[in-house]
Amino acid sequence: MTQAMLVRRIAARPDIVFEALVTAEGIGAWWGSADVPAISAVSDPRVGVRFEVRFATTDRWEHVCTGEFLEIARPEHLVMSWRWIVGGEPDQATASRELATMSPHAVMKAAGPARSSS
């Protein structure tokens, strides 16, 4: 099995990022792109429950992905399956298992040199 790790730093609390990954509202607002927006999302974030997201391309094609929530520990841990639907059936060639771990990181602001007012 091929594995890859992607690390993203997002300027938001872990609970906000978690909700964007699992709720229909979050998925609809955050998944997709300007060229291929999410046009509908159905999600009930409970272990063993499936989700579905529909995307539309500029040439009016719809693409559907579906998956299942496998592990949920709000707001820091999420494991879900993921696959595209092709011809109305799940495409096993695109099946994957995704792990998301949200953890807060302190953001340090650079301080300039101290100035005296004389």
Secondary structure, DSSP 8 states (H G I E B T S, - for coil): ----------SS-HHHHHHHHHSHHHHHHHSB-SSSBEEEEE---STT-EEEEEEE-TTS-EEEEEEEEEEEETTTEEEEEEEEEETTEE-GGG-EEEEEE-----------------
